[in-house]
Amino acid sequence: MKSLKKMSLFLMLAAVMAFAAACGGGDNEGKNGEELEGSVVIDGSGTVYPFMARMAEDYMGEQENVSVEVSRSGTSAGFKKFLVKDGTDFNDASRQIKDEEKAEAEKLGIEVQEMKVALDGITIVINKDNDWATELTEQEVKDIFLASAGKKKWSDVRADFPNEEIKTYGPNENHGTYEFMFENILGEQELPGNINLQQDYSTLVDLVSKDKNAIGFFGYGYYDSNKDKLSAVKVDFGKGPVEPSLDTIKEDGDYAPFTRPVFTYLNVNQAKNKPQVLDYAIYTMEHAKDVSAETGFAPLSDEDIKASLDTLNGLKK
């Protein structure tokens, strides 16, 4: 009888251990059931960085054998690291890939998949002590950042503004945000020669927060996480001043003229050879809405997310 009881206890413990092992092992399995391990390497946009850094943190919490490295050299600089032999797995971008970058990918035999991940609004920021430029028209914003407009003092923008020199700030040419501002908002016209352009967004926040006559631009997320230091300009696009927010930043919304999609680009060749890379891509789209809201981005539509997931799932072997 004792022997029978011992055998029953042994079988019960074995069943419990097998169940626990099965549950634990699932944490390291990919979408195809394969064990995931290794690394995922991401570089690119400083604007997209908070979104992707949070995504990587969440993913590694579930996939303990996969290391996700996220850097932020800027969109254009990131593409240079992406479009090389054995380059990065993903390049975050706050603009779409350019024709010359597509040509380089084709030359190298790299298949590139565009992944639209969220919506961002170019946000015009001013010093907290600036109480005169809290609302500007779209044209006034453009004139401040156009060399050809010659708006050197605030009083050049409006006669009742202070007779003080305007200090303009923005991200440098490595960033897709600069390129979007230059190409899409300013119509490829030159920015002021004395504009202070920086590589690091935290430096821009610091500079504008310490200069009463400062006005700068960058993505909404960096403003959203620094509301205690900066104010956002409400922009009048013709129907009254609009404050950038997760509700107004939409491609067909009130802040549409300054709204843009942001992306990550996937090296499909590497996704097909490294299961963890494809798994991370799919995870990103599955969780894009939640991470967008948590990091200062407006979410994509369900239709956009489904289309991207259909494409990515089609890459499975």
DRENVOSE-950934 format. One line per field, with one value per residue (C-alpha): residue in three letters; x, y, z; chain. Coordinates in pm, 1 decimal. Layout:
residues N
type ALA  ...
x X  ...
y Y  ...
z Z  ...
mol A  ...
***
This chain:
residues 317
type MET  LYS  SER  LEU  LYS  LYS  MET  SER  LEU  PHE  LEU  MET  LEU  ALA  ALA  VAL  MET  ALA  PHE  ALA  ALA  ALA  CYS  GLY  GLY  GLY  ASP  ASN  GLU  GLY  LYS  ASN  GLY  GLU  GLU  LEU  GLU  GLY  SER  VAL  VAL  ILE  ASP  GLY  SER  GLY  THR  VAL  TYR  PRO  PHE  MET  ALA  ARG  MET  ALA  GLU  ASP  TYR  MET  GLY  GLU  GLN  GLU  ASN  VAL  SER  VAL  GLU  VAL  SER  ARG  SER  GLY  THR  SER  ALA  GLY  PHE  LYS  LYS  PHE  LEU  VAL  LYS  ASP  GLY  THR  ASP  PHE  ASN  ASP  ALA  SER  ARG  GLN  ILE  LYS  ASP  GLU  GLU  LYS  ALA  GLU  ALA  GLU  LYS  LEU  GLY  ILE  GLU  VAL  GLN  GLU  MET  LYS  VAL  ALA  LEU  ASP  GLY  ILE  THR  ILE  VAL  ILE  ASN  LYS  ASP  ASN  ASP  TRP  ALA  THR  GLU  LEU  THR  GLU  GLN  GLU  VAL  LYS  ASP  ILE  PHE  LEU  ALA  SER  ALA  GLY  LYS  LYS  LYS  TRP  SER  ASP  VAL  ARG  ALA  ASP  PHE  PRO  ASN  GLU  GLU  ILE  LYS  THR  TYR  GLY  PRO  ASN  GLU  ASN  HIS  GLY  THR  TYR  GLU  PHE  MET  PHE  GLU  ASN  ILE  LEU  GLY  GLU  GLN  GLU  LEU  PRO  GLY  ASN  ILE  ASN  LEU  GLN  GLN  ASP  TYR  SER  THR  LEU  VAL  ASP  LEU  VAL  SER  LYS  ASP  LYS  ASN  ALA  ILE  GLY  PHE  PHE  GLY  TYR  GLY  TYR  TYR  ASP  SER  ASN  LYS  ASP  LYS  LEU  SER  ALA  VAL  LYS  VAL  ASP  PHE  GLY  LYS  GLY  PRO  VAL  GLU  PRO  SER  LEU  ASP  THR  ILE  LYS  GLU  ASP  GLY  ASP  TYR  ALA  PRO  PHE  THR  ARG  PRO  VAL  PHE  THR  TYR  LEU  ASN  VAL  ASN  GLN  ALA  LYS  ASN  LYS  PRO  GLN  VAL  LEU  ASP  TYR  ALA  ILE  TYR  THR  MET  GLU  HIS  ALA  LYS  ASP  VAL  SER  ALA  GLU  THR  GLY  PHE  ALA  PRO  LEU  SER  ASP  GLU  ASP  ILE  LYS  ALA  SER  LEU  ASP  THR  LEU  ASN  GLY  LEU  LYS  LYS
x 0.0  284.4  450.6  131.4  93.6  454.3  403.0  84.1  263.1  556.1  326.0  135.8  459.2  589.5  269.6  291.2  657.2  583.6  299.2  518.3  797.4  557.8  424.0  770.4  910.2  636.8  793.8  1084.5  889.0  828.5  516.4  611.3  678.0  1057.8  1285.4  1403.1  1748.1  2010.3  1994.4  1790.0  1977.0  1790.8  1914.7  1779.9  1534.2  1567.0  1196.7  1096.9  1348.9  1116.1  855.9  1106.5  1297.7  974.3  878.4  1217.9  1186.9  842.8  958.3  1265.2  1039.8  867.4  1164.2  1444.4  1684.3  1664.5  1860.3  1718.0  1961.7  1807.9  2022.5  1932.9  2184.3  1908.4  1703.7  1957.3  2259.3  2066.4  1997.1  2373.1  2410.8  2109.3  2199.8  2532.2  2635.3  2548.4  2385.3  2121.3  1800.6  1571.6  1605.7  1362.9  1266.3  1063.8  1033.0  989.3  1287.2  1431.9  1474.8  1853.4  1826.3  1595.8  1852.2  2128.8  1918.0  1857.0  2225.7  2312.0  2034.4  1858.7  1482.0  1332.7  986.6  836.1  647.9  436.3  418.8  252.1  159.9  357.3  296.9  571.0  542.5  651.8  786.9  863.8  1004.5  763.9  812.4  709.9  355.5  323.9  371.9  145.4  -72.9  66.3  -73.3  73.8  231.6  386.6  547.4  685.9  813.1  1000.2  1186.9  1239.6  1559.9  1388.5  1115.2  1371.1  1193.3  1488.4  1301.2  971.2  836.4  897.9  636.5  377.8  420.3  301.6  553.8  877.8  1157.8  1387.4  1592.5  1424.1  1640.2  1548.8  1632.0  1581.7  1728.9  2019.0  2034.2  2081.9  1720.1  1411.8  1236.0  1468.9  1406.3  1029.4  1037.5  1260.8  1083.3  719.3  652.9  901.1  885.0  1262.0  1345.1  1644.6  1620.3  1775.4  2153.1  2179.3  1944.4  2090.6  2068.1  2143.1  2189.6  2039.9  1677.5  1741.2  1989.3  1720.0  1477.9  1740.9  1834.0  1475.3  1387.3  1667.8  1607.9  1301.2  1325.8  1366.3  1137.9  1211.0  1056.6  1059.4  823.2  527.7  662.0  959.0  729.7  482.2  754.1  884.2  563.6  703.9  987.4  829.0  506.4  360.0  242.7  -118.5  -114.3  -395.6  -427.3  -722.1  -997.3  -866.5  -568.2  -505.6  -303.8  -102.6  -232.5  -299.1  -654.5  -561.5  -256.9  -424.0  -364.6  -717.6  -751.4  -725.2  -343.6  -309.8  -75.0  192.6  110.9  332.4  356.8  669.9  824.1  1064.3  1220.2  1286.2  1570.6  1362.7  1671.4  1771.3  1414.1  1399.8  1729.9  1684.4  1350.7  1385.9  1397.1  1070.6  912.0  1008.3  861.9  529.1  532.3  589.2  278.8  67.7  153.6  190.5  -128.7  -51.5  311.3  214.3  -14.1  249.5  526.2  354.8  240.6  -105.8  -203.7  -253.6  -589.5  -682.6  -676.4  -314.9  -205.1  -384.9  -230.0  118.4  63.3  -67.5  252.3  480.2  300.5  344.1  722.9  704.7  866.7
y 0.0  237.7  158.1  239.3  571.6  663.4  581.6  794.0  1086.6  1051.8  1053.3  1357.6  1553.6  1455.4  1582.2  1913.9  1958.4  1879.8  2133.6  2402.1  2334.1  2363.1  2694.8  2832.0  2723.8  2912.1  3243.1  3179.7  3052.5  3247.3  3263.8  2936.3  2760.3  2771.2  2857.8  3217.2  3340.2  3581.8  3953.9  4218.0  4536.2  4861.6  5213.5  5527.8  5799.8  5985.1  6069.3  5702.5  5602.7  5631.6  5415.9  5150.4  5153.1  5085.6  4815.0  4647.5  4658.4  4496.2  4231.1  4132.9  4096.4  3814.2  3676.1  3649.3  3481.3  3760.4  4084.7  4391.5  4680.3  5018.3  5317.8  5663.3  5801.9  5970.1  5855.4  5926.8  5814.4  5501.7  5412.8  5416.4  5146.7  4955.5  4953.3  4770.4  4407.2  4259.4  4587.7  4653.0  4449.5  4753.5  5123.4  5355.8  5652.8  5969.8  5995.0  5748.6  5583.8  5790.2  5675.6  5674.2  5457.6  5217.6  5202.5  5121.5  4843.1  4696.7  4719.9  4525.4  4272.4  4379.0  4337.5  4615.4  4612.4  4942.1  4923.7  5225.1  5216.1  5538.2  5900.7  6201.8  6575.6  6828.9  7039.0  7401.3  7468.2  7788.2  7890.8  7885.4  8261.4  8336.5  8471.8  8638.1  8356.3  8096.9  8104.0  8147.1  8101.3  7830.8  8100.2  8275.6  7946.8  7897.9  8256.5  8219.1  7915.7  8045.8  8235.0  8408.9  8556.7  8761.6  8744.5  8820.6  8978.5  8885.0  9226.5  9127.8  8854.3  9082.2  9447.2  9398.9  9121.8  9215.8  9386.9  9095.6  8860.2  8529.0  8230.0  7929.7  7568.7  7226.1  6879.6  6856.4  6705.5  6350.3  6350.0  6277.3  6550.1  6809.2  6665.8  6661.9  7025.1  7125.7  6929.4  6904.6  7214.3  7467.2  7345.8  7281.6  7644.7  7721.6  7760.3  8067.1  8070.9  8121.8  7839.1  7620.6  7258.3  6975.7  6597.5  6525.5  6606.8  6644.5  6921.2  7099.3  7077.4  7223.9  7508.7  7619.9  7592.9  7837.5  8099.1  8325.7  8415.5  8056.8  7871.0  7519.4  7213.3  6838.9  6544.8  6560.6  6284.8  6492.3  6783.4  6553.9  6425.1  6779.4  6979.7  7107.1  7278.3  7391.8  7521.7  7410.2  7669.1  7638.1  7660.6  7815.8  7633.0  7849.1  7736.0  7859.2  7766.6  7393.4  7249.5  6937.8  6638.9  6268.5  6365.9  6626.7  6450.8  6259.8  6240.5  6373.7  6564.5  6925.7  6907.0  6722.3  6972.1  6905.6  6533.7  6260.3  5882.7  5735.8  5405.6  5128.1  4948.5  4575.7  4392.5  4104.2  3896.0  3891.7  3838.4  3519.4  3393.3  3502.1  3398.1  3647.4  3939.5  3844.0  3766.5  4111.3  4274.8  4097.2  4178.0  4546.5  4569.3  4366.8  4609.7  4932.1  5093.1  5047.5  5156.3  5458.4  5591.5  5532.4  5718.5  6027.4  5903.4  5886.3  5529.7  5383.7  5261.4  4895.5  4865.8  4986.4  4745.9  4449.3  4518.8  4528.2  4209.3  4027.8  4119.1  4015.3  3687.6  3616.0  3610.5  3304.3  2992.5
z 0.0  94.0  -238.2  -426.3  -242.3  -321.2  -687.8  -703.3  -536.3  -776.9  -1080.6  -951.9  -891.6  -1234.4  -1396.8  -1208.2  -1305.8  -1669.2  -1673.9  -1513.2  -1759.9  -2050.4  -1921.7  -1852.0  -2186.0  -2369.4  -2265.7  -2500.7  -2797.3  -3115.7  -3329.0  -3497.3  -3166.0  -3206.7  -2915.1  -2939.7  -2847.0  -2972.5  -3040.6  -3222.5  -3320.6  -3385.3  -3462.3  -3623.1  -3531.3  -3203.3  -3228.8  -3249.1  -2980.8  -2675.5  -2851.0  -2953.1  -2624.9  -2436.4  -2687.8  -2641.2  -2263.3  -2276.6  -2524.1  -2323.5  -2020.8  -2208.7  -2405.9  -2153.4  -2397.3  -2655.4  -2619.5  -2798.0  -2842.4  -2935.1  -3036.6  -3171.4  -3417.5  -3621.7  -3920.7  -4193.5  -3991.8  -3898.2  -4260.3  -4320.5  -4053.7  -4185.4  -4553.9  -4528.1  -4523.1  -4181.2  -4080.9  -3817.8  -3814.2  -3798.1  -3870.0  -3694.4  -3911.3  -3869.1  -4247.2  -4529.7  -4692.7  -4979.7  -5339.0  -5307.4  -4995.0  -5177.7  -5459.9  -5211.5  -5061.5  -5407.6  -5490.7  -5174.2  -5225.2  -4903.7  -4901.6  -4690.2  -4531.7  -4420.2  -4089.6  -4001.1  -3619.6  -3494.5  -3566.0  -3445.3  -3453.9  -3521.0  -3206.4  -3186.7  -2838.1  -2651.0  -2314.3  -2019.1  -1973.3  -2331.5  -2293.1  -2634.8  -2888.8  -2731.0  -3044.5  -3396.9  -3743.5  -3965.6  -4183.6  -3882.6  -3776.0  -4125.5  -4143.3  -3813.4  -3949.2  -4304.8  -4379.8  -4672.4  -4448.5  -4256.3  -3920.4  -3693.8  -3404.0  -3243.3  -3342.8  -3707.3  -3662.8  -3499.5  -3415.7  -3056.8  -2987.8  -2799.4  -2985.1  -2900.1  -3120.9  -3200.3  -3107.4  -3322.2  -3232.6  -3386.3  -3447.3  -3690.3  -4040.3  -3908.3  -3799.2  -4003.6  -3804.9  -3957.3  -4302.2  -4253.1  -4139.1  -4429.8  -4701.1  -4597.8  -4390.0  -4531.1  -4891.6  -4913.1  -4837.8  -4619.0  -4243.0  -4072.5  -4085.3  -3709.2  -3610.2  -3334.1  -3452.6  -3211.9  -3232.0  -2891.1  -2810.6  -2438.6  -2524.8  -2725.1  -2433.7  -2202.4  -2439.8  -2502.2  -2132.9  -2046.6  -2320.3  -2295.5  -2664.7  -2783.6  -3019.6  -3141.6  -3304.0  -3249.7  -3209.7  -2971.0  -2745.0  -2629.8  -2548.2  -2370.8  -2137.5  -2070.4  -2016.8  -1689.2  -1877.9  -2205.9  -2357.0  -2690.0  -2940.4  -3054.5  -3434.4  -3635.9  -3967.1  -4070.3  -3835.6  -3501.5  -3280.2  -3237.0  -2950.7  -3039.2  -2844.0  -2889.2  -2987.0  -3251.7  -3402.4  -3685.7  -4059.6  -4110.5  -3782.0  -3667.0  -3647.7  -3978.8  -4153.8  -3890.1  -3844.5  -3986.3  -3960.1  -3803.8  -3906.0  -3844.6  -4142.0  -4126.2  -4300.9  -4438.6  -4522.6  -4157.3  -4040.4  -4248.1  -4105.4  -3743.0  -3588.7  -3304.2  -3550.0  -3720.1  -3384.6  -3258.1  -3569.9  -3517.8  -3145.2  -3227.5  -3443.3  -3201.8  -2920.0  -3121.7  -2995.4  -2627.3  -2654.0  -2867.5  -2597.5  -2329.8  -2515.8  -2659.2  -2999.8  -3151.6  -3242.6  -3588.7  -3711.4  -3669.8  -4049.2  -4071.0  -3797.9  -3954.2  -4295.7  -4144.8  -3944.3  -4251.6  -4436.3  -4150.4  -4087.0  -4457.9  -4401.9  -4179.7  -4322.4
mol A  A  A  A  A  A  A  A  A  A  A  A  A  A  A  A  A  A  A  A  A  A  A  A  A  A  A  A  A  A  A  A  A  A  A  A  A  A  A  A  A  A  A  A  A  A  A  A  A  A  A  A  A  A  A  A  A  A  A  A  A  A  A  A  A  A  A  A  A  A  A  A  A  A  A  A  A  A  A  A  A  A  A  A  A  A  A  A  A  A  A  A  A  A  A  A  A  A  A  A  A  A  A  A  A  A  A  A  A  A  A  A  A  A  A  A  A  A  A  A  A  A  A  A  A  A  A  A  A  A  A  A  A  A  A  A  A  A  A  A  A  A  A  A  A  A  A  A  A  A  A  A  A  A  A  A  A  A  A  A  A  A  A  A  A  A  A  A  A  A  A  A  A  A  A  A  A  A  A  A  A  A  A  A  A  A  A  A  A  A  A  A  A  A  A  A  A  A  A  A  A  A  A  A  A  A  A  A  A  A  A  A  A  A  A  A  A  A  A  A  A  A  A  A  A  A  A  A  A  A  A  A  A  A  A  A  A  A  A  A  A  A  A  A  A  A  A  A  A  A  A  A  A  A  A  A  A  A  A  A  A  A  A  A  A  A  A  A  A  A  A  A  A  A  A  A  A  A  A  A  A  A  A  A  A  A  A  A  A  A  A  A  A  A  A  A  A  A  A  A  A  A  A  A  A  A  A  A  A  A  A  A  A  A  A  A  A
***
